[in-house]
Amino acid sequence: MNVFVCIKQTPDVRSEFFPNSRADYIDTEDLHWNINPEDECAVEQALLVREQRPDTTITALRVGSEKDTEALIYAMAMGADDSIHILAEEKDIDPYITARALNKAIKISSKIPDLILCGNKSFGEESCQVPQLLAGMLGLPCITRVMKLAMNDRELFLDRQIDGGIIQSCNVALPAVIACSYGINNPRYAPIPLIKKARLKPMLKISLHDAGLDTIHPRLRYSNFRPVPARKSGRVFDATDTHTVDKVVTEVIETIRTDIKLS
């Protein structure tokens, strides 16, 4: 059984973010990068599938610049057998090109995919488009926002969260593309010795030119990145004196109407 896991490397959410000089993206020079949390859950889910089906091979896929190699190494340290890295600068890709590149990487691998796992979204752009686009290109069904997954031979039984927090159950025959939500599992930790060993595992590197995508221009472009407005300092209302409660309540209501602009 061949399982592919599509991953992305995203900035640590605890980092401070600032626009770059062109205001068309964030300044990435000094950011700390991690594997995208939902993609990490997808890697863990692939490992759980292999525990049930020992004949499973797991290949991690990534589209991005050279700095994104670490995410693939971590996926292999968790247990992926090998990886494919499609080299591309962030300015040259968007969800559509990313899906095209992943599709090409799967074909280059010469493995027929039985299951493709992705994170439901990245903790970066949060476009939530790549799994669906990739599934369309491969002609496979796609189930998103998956919170629980069980497998029986060639069929998956899934729980997914839809609007309003409602849980929807469904089943799908393999092959299929599954987008995992954060919380579907608890990803295992890869210690430093396994990370060192993972650097010896096979990693195929190809360029957008090798994938035949160097002449396709991104359809999505960003502009007008700017810092988040500074949050106003809070205001404290003292209502400890029972004789002034009515006055304080009136002040709170007036503040809500004027500062927050609620009627």
Contacts in CASP RR format, 6 or more apart in sequence:
PFRMAT RR
TARGET T0000
AUTHOR 0000-0000-0000
METHOD contacts of the structure
MODEL  1
MNVFVCIKQTPDVRSEFFPNSRADYIDTEDLHWNINPEDECAVEQALLVR
EQRPDTTITALRVGSEKDTEALIYAMAMGADDSIHILAEEKDIDPYITAR
ALNKAIKISSKIPDLILCGNKSFGEESCQVPQLLAGMLGLPCITRVMKLA
MNDRELFLDRQIDGGIIQSCNVALPAVIACSYGINNPRYAPIPLIKKARL
KPMLKISLHDAGLDTIHPRLRYSNFRPVPARKSGRVFDATDTHTVDKVVT
EVIETIRTDIKLS
1 49 0 8 1.000
1 53 0 8 1.000
1 55 0 8 1.000
1 56 0 8 1.000
1 57 0 8 1.000
1 114 0 8 1.000
1 115 0 8 1.000
2 56 0 8 1.000
2 57 0 8 1.000
2 59 0 8 1.000
2 111 0 8 1.000
2 112 0 8 1.000
2 113 0 8 1.000
2 114 0 8 1.000
2 115 0 8 1.000
3 46 0 8 1.000
3 49 0 8 1.000
3 50 0 8 1.000
3 56 0 8 1.000
3 57 0 8 1.000
3 58 0 8 1.000
3 59 0 8 1.000
3 113 0 8 1.000
3 114 0 8 1.000
3 115 0 8 1.000
3 116 0 8 1.000
3 117 0 8 1.000
4 58 0 8 1.000
4 59 0 8 1.000
4 60 0 8 1.000
4 61 0 8 1.000
4 106 0 8 1.000
4 109 0 8 1.000
4 111 0 8 1.000
4 113 0 8 1.000
4 115 0 8 1.000
4 116 0 8 1.000
4 117 0 8 1.000
5 39 0 8 1.000
5 42 0 8 1.000
5 43 0 8 1.000
5 46 0 8 1.000
5 58 0 8 1.000
5 59 0 8 1.000
5 60 0 8 1.000
5 61 0 8 1.000
5 75 0 8 1.000
5 80 0 8 1.000
5 116 0 8 1.000
5 117 0 8 1.000
5 118 0 8 1.000
6 39 0 8 1.000
6 42 0 8 1.000
6 61 0 8 1.000
6 62 0 8 1.000
6 102 0 8 1.000
6 116 0 8 1.000
6 117 0 8 1.000
6 118 0 8 1.000
6 119 0 8 1.000
6 130 0 8 1.000
6 131 0 8 1.000
6 134 0 8 1.000
7 35 0 8 1.000
7 36 0 8 1.000
7 39 0 8 1.000
7 40 0 8 1.000
7 42 0 8 1.000
7 43 0 8 1.000
7 60 0 8 1.000
7 61 0 8 1.000
7 62 0 8 1.000
7 71 0 8 1.000
7 72 0 8 1.000
7 75 0 8 1.000
8 35 0 8 1.000
8 36 0 8 1.000
8 39 0 8 1.000
8 62 0 8 1.000
8 63 0 8 1.000
8 68 0 8 1.000
8 71 0 8 1.000
8 122 0 8 1.000
9 33 0 8 1.000
9 34 0 8 1.000
9 35 0 8 1.000
9 36 0 8 1.000
9 62 0 8 1.000
9 64 0 8 1.000
9 67 0 8 1.000
9 68 0 8 1.000
9 70 0 8 1.000
9 71 0 8 1.000
10 33 0 8 1.000
10 34 0 8 1.000
10 35 0 8 1.000
10 36 0 8 1.000
10 122 0 8 1.000
10 123 0 8 1.000
10 124 0 8 1.000
11 17 0 8 1.000
11 26 0 8 1.000
11 28 0 8 1.000
11 31 0 8 1.000
11 32 0 8 1.000
11 33 0 8 1.000
11 34 0 8 1.000
11 124 0 8 1.000
12 31 0 8 1.000
12 32 0 8 1.000
12 33 0 8 1.000
12 34 0 8 1.000
13 123 0 8 1.000
15 31 0 8 1.000
15 32 0 8 1.000
17 26 0 8 1.000
17 27 0 8 1.000
17 31 0 8 1.000
18 26 0 8 1.000
18 27 0 8 1.000
18 227 0 8 1.000
19 25 0 8 1.000
19 26 0 8 1.000
19 27 0 8 1.000
19 225 0 8 1.000
19 226 0 8 1.000
19 227 0 8 1.000
20 26 0 8 1.000
20 27 0 8 1.000
20 28 0 8 1.000
20 225 0 8 1.000
21 27 0 8 1.000
23 223 0 8 1.000
23 224 0 8 1.000
23 225 0 8 1.000
23 226 0 8 1.000
24 221 0 8 1.000
24 222 0 8 1.000
24 223 0 8 1.000
24 225 0 8 1.000
25 90 0 8 1.000
25 91 0 8 1.000
25 222 0 8 1.000
25 225 0 8 1.000
26 225 0 8 1.000
28 90 0 8 1.000
33 67 0 8 1.000
33 68 0 8 1.000
33 70 0 8 1.000
33 71 0 8 1.000
34 71 0 8 1.000
35 43 0 8 1.000
35 70 0 8 1.000
35 71 0 8 1.000
35 74 0 8 1.000
35 75 0 8 1.000
36 71 0 8 1.000
36 119 0 8 1.000
36 122 0 8 1.000
36 123 0 8 1.000
36 124 0 8 1.000
37 123 0 8 1.000
37 182 0 8 1.000
38 119 0 8 1.000
38 120 0 8 1.000
38 121 0 8 1.000
38 122 0 8 1.000
38 123 0 8 1.000
38 180 0 8 1.000
38 181 0 8 1.000
38 182 0 8 1.000
39 71 0 8 1.000
39 118 0 8 1.000
39 119 0 8 1.000
39 122 0 8 1.000
40 75 0 8 1.000
40 78 0 8 1.000
40 187 0 8 1.000
41 119 0 8 1.000
41 180 0 8 1.000
41 181 0 8 1.000
41 182 0 8 1.000
41 183 0 8 1.000
41 184 0 8 1.000
41 185 0 8 1.000
41 187 0 8 1.000
42 117 0 8 1.000
42 118 0 8 1.000
42 119 0 8 1.000
42 178 0 8 1.000
42 180 0 8 1.000
43 58 0 8 1.000
43 60 0 8 1.000
43 75 0 8 1.000
43 78 0 8 1.000
43 79 0 8 1.000
43 80 0 8 1.000
43 117 0 8 1.000
43 187 0 8 1.000
44 78 0 8 1.000
44 185 0 8 1.000
44 186 0 8 1.000
44 187 0 8 1.000
44 188 0 8 1.000
45 117 0 8 1.000
45 149 0 8 1.000
45 178 0 8 1.000
45 180 0 8 1.000
45 184 0 8 1.000
45 185 0 8 1.000
46 56 0 8 1.000
46 58 0 8 1.000
46 80 0 8 1.000
46 115 0 8 1.000
46 117 0 8 1.000
47 58 0 8 1.000
47 78 0 8 1.000
47 79 0 8 1.000
47 188 0 8 1.000
48 185 0 8 1.000
49 56 0 8 1.000
49 115 0 8 1.000
49 151 0 8 1.000
50 56 0 8 1.000
50 58 0 8 1.000
52 151 0 8 1.000
53 151 0 8 1.000
57 81 0 8 1.000
57 82 0 8 1.000
57 111 0 8 1.000
58 79 0 8 1.000
58 80 0 8 1.000
58 81 0 8 1.000
59 80 0 8 1.000
59 81 0 8 1.000
59 82 0 8 1.000
59 83 0 8 1.000
59 84 0 8 1.000
59 109 0 8 1.000
59 111 0 8 1.000
60 72 0 8 1.000
60 75 0 8 1.000
60 76 0 8 1.000
60 80 0 8 1.000
60 82 0 8 1.000
60 83 0 8 1.000
60 84 0 8 1.000
61 83 0 8 1.000
61 84 0 8 1.000
61 86 0 8 1.000
61 102 0 8 1.000
61 105 0 8 1.000
61 106 0 8 1.000
62 68 0 8 1.000
62 71 0 8 1.000
62 72 0 8 1.000
62 83 0 8 1.000
62 84 0 8 1.000
62 85 0 8 1.000
62 86 0 8 1.000
63 86 0 8 1.000
63 88 0 8 1.000
63 93 0 8 1.000
63 97 0 8 1.000
63 98 0 8 1.000
63 101 0 8 1.000
63 102 0 8 1.000
63 105 0 8 1.000
64 85 0 8 1.000
64 86 0 8 1.000
64 87 0 8 1.000
64 88 0 8 1.000
64 89 0 8 1.000
64 90 0 8 1.000
64 93 0 8 1.000
65 87 0 8 1.000
65 88 0 8 1.000
65 89 0 8 1.000
65 90 0 8 1.000
66 87 0 8 1.000
68 85 0 8 1.000
69 85 0 8 1.000
69 203 0 8 1.000
72 83 0 8 1.000
72 85 0 8 1.000
72 203 0 8 1.000
73 83 0 8 1.000
73 195 0 8 1.000
73 198 0 8 1.000
73 199 0 8 1.000
73 203 0 8 1.000
74 190 0 8 1.000
74 195 0 8 1.000
74 198 0 8 1.000
75 83 0 8 1.000
76 82 0 8 1.000
76 83 0 8 1.000
76 198 0 8 1.000
76 201 0 8 1.000
76 203 0 8 1.000
77 190 0 8 1.000
77 194 0 8 1.000
77 195 0 8 1.000
77 197 0 8 1.000
77 198 0 8 1.000
78 187 0 8 1.000
78 188 0 8 1.000
78 190 0 8 1.000
78 194 0 8 1.000
79 190 0 8 1.000
79 194 0 8 1.000
79 198 0 8 1.000
80 201 0 8 1.000
81 201 0 8 1.000
81 202 0 8 1.000
82 201 0 8 1.000
82 202 0 8 1.000
82 203 0 8 1.000
82 204 0 8 1.000
83 201 0 8 1.000
83 202 0 8 1.000
83 203 0 8 1.000
83 204 0 8 1.000
84 105 0 8 1.000
84 108 0 8 1.000
84 109 0 8 1.000
84 203 0 8 1.000
84 204 0 8 1.000
84 205 0 8 1.000
84 206 0 8 1.000
85 203 0 8 1.000
85 204 0 8 1.000
85 205 0 8 1.000
85 206 0 8 1.000
86 101 0 8 1.000
86 102 0 8 1.000
86 104 0 8 1.000
86 105 0 8 1.000
86 206 0 8 1.000
86 207 0 8 1.000
86 208 0 8 1.000
86 211 0 8 1.000
87 205 0 8 1.000
87 206 0 8 1.000
87 207 0 8 1.000
87 208 0 8 1.000
88 97 0 8 1.000
88 101 0 8 1.000
88 207 0 8 1.000
88 208 0 8 1.000
91 218 0 8 1.000
92 208 0 8 1.000
92 218 0 8 1.000
93 101 0 8 1.000
93 208 0 8 1.000
93 218 0 8 1.000
94 218 0 8 1.000
94 219 0 8 1.000
94 220 0 8 1.000
94 221 0 8 1.000
95 125 0 8 1.000
95 127 0 8 1.000
95 129 0 8 1.000
95 130 0 8 1.000
95 133 0 8 1.000
95 220 0 8 1.000
96 129 0 8 1.000
96 133 0 8 1.000
96 218 0 8 1.000
96 219 0 8 1.000
96 220 0 8 1.000
97 208 0 8 1.000
97 213 0 8 1.000
97 216 0 8 1.000
97 218 0 8 1.000
98 130 0 8 1.000
98 133 0 8 1.000
99 129 0 8 1.000
99 130 0 8 1.000
99 133 0 8 1.000
99 134 0 8 1.000
99 137 0 8 1.000
100 137 0 8 1.000
100 211 0 8 1.000
100 213 0 8 1.000
100 216 0 8 1.000
101 208 0 8 1.000
101 211 0 8 1.000
101 213 0 8 1.000
102 130 0 8 1.000
102 134 0 8 1.000
103 134 0 8 1.000
103 137 0 8 1.000
103 138 0 8 1.000
104 211 0 8 1.000
104 212 0 8 1.000
104 213 0 8 1.000
105 206 0 8 1.000
105 211 0 8 1.000
106 113 0 8 1.000
106 116 0 8 1.000
106 138 0 8 1.000
108 204 0 8 1.000
108 206 0 8 1.000
108 211 0 8 1.000
109 204 0 8 1.000
112 175 0 8 1.000
113 138 0 8 1.000
113 140 0 8 1.000
113 175 0 8 1.000
114 174 0 8 1.000
114 175 0 8 1.000
115 156 0 8 1.000
115 174 0 8 1.000
115 175 0 8 1.000
115 176 0 8 1.000
115 178 0 8 1.000
116 134 0 8 1.000
116 135 0 8 1.000
116 138 0 8 1.000
116 140 0 8 1.000
116 175 0 8 1.000
116 176 0 8 1.000
116 177 0 8 1.000
116 178 0 8 1.000
117 177 0 8 1.000
117 178 0 8 1.000
117 180 0 8 1.000
118 130 0 8 1.000
118 131 0 8 1.000
118 134 0 8 1.000
118 177 0 8 1.000
118 178 0 8 1.000
118 179 0 8 1.000
118 180 0 8 1.000
119 131 0 8 1.000
119 179 0 8 1.000
119 180 0 8 1.000
119 181 0 8 1.000
120 128 0 8 1.000
120 131 0 8 1.000
120 144 0 8 1.000
120 145 0 8 1.000
120 146 0 8 1.000
120 179 0 8 1.000
120 180 0 8 1.000
120 181 0 8 1.000
120 182 0 8 1.000
121 127 0 8 1.000
121 128 0 8 1.000
121 179 0 8 1.000
127 220 0 8 1.000
128 144 0 8 1.000
131 142 0 8 1.000
131 144 0 8 1.000
131 177 0 8 1.000
131 178 0 8 1.000
131 179 0 8 1.000
132 142 0 8 1.000
132 144 0 8 1.000
132 177 0 8 1.000
132 179 0 8 1.000
134 142 0 8 1.000
134 177 0 8 1.000
135 141 0 8 1.000
135 142 0 8 1.000
135 176 0 8 1.000
135 177 0 8 1.000
136 142 0 8 1.000
138 175 0 8 1.000
138 177 0 8 1.000
140 175 0 8 1.000
140 176 0 8 1.000
140 177 0 8 1.000
141 172 0 8 1.000
141 173 0 8 1.000
141 176 0 8 1.000
141 177 0 8 1.000
142 176 0 8 1.000
142 177 0 8 1.000
142 178 0 8 1.000
142 179 0 8 1.000
143 156 0 8 1.000
143 158 0 8 1.000
143 160 0 8 1.000
143 170 0 8 1.000
143 172 0 8 1.000
143 176 0 8 1.000
143 177 0 8 1.000
143 178 0 8 1.000
143 179 0 8 1.000
144 160 0 8 1.000
144 179 0 8 1.000
145 160 0 8 1.000
145 161 0 8 1.000
145 162 0 8 1.000
145 179 0 8 1.000
145 181 0 8 1.000
146 158 0 8 1.000
146 159 0 8 1.000
146 160 0 8 1.000
146 178 0 8 1.000
146 179 0 8 1.000
146 180 0 8 1.000
146 181 0 8 1.000
146 184 0 8 1.000
147 159 0 8 1.000
147 160 0 8 1.000
147 161 0 8 1.000
147 167 0 8 1.000
147 181 0 8 1.000
147 183 0 8 1.000
147 184 0 8 1.000
148 158 0 8 1.000
148 159 0 8 1.000
148 184 0 8 1.000
149 156 0 8 1.000
149 157 0 8 1.000
149 158 0 8 1.000
149 178 0 8 1.000
149 180 0 8 1.000
149 184 0 8 1.000
150 156 0 8 1.000
150 157 0 8 1.000
150 158 0 8 1.000
151 157 0 8 1.000
154 173 0 8 1.000
154 174 0 8 1.000
155 171 0 8 1.000
155 172 0 8 1.000
155 173 0 8 1.000
155 174 0 8 1.000
156 171 0 8 1.000
156 172 0 8 1.000
156 173 0 8 1.000
156 174 0 8 1.000
156 176 0 8 1.000
156 178 0 8 1.000
157 169 0 8 1.000
157 170 0 8 1.000
157 171 0 8 1.000
158 169 0 8 1.000
158 170 0 8 1.000
158 171 0 8 1.000
158 172 0 8 1.000
158 178 0 8 1.000
159 167 0 8 1.000
159 168 0 8 1.000
159 169 0 8 1.000
160 167 0 8 1.000
160 168 0 8 1.000
160 170 0 8 1.000
160 181 0 8 1.000
161 167 0 8 1.000
161 168 0 8 1.000
161 181 0 8 1.000
162 168 0 8 1.000
190 198 0 8 1.000
207 214 0 8 1.000
208 214 0 8 1.000
232 259 0 8 1.000
235 255 0 8 1.000
237 248 0 8 1.000
237 251 0 8 1.000
237 252 0 8 1.000
238 244 0 8 1.000
238 248 0 8 1.000
239 245 0 8 1.000
239 248 0 8 1.000
239 249 0 8 1.000
256 262 0 8 1.000
257 263 0 8 1.000
END
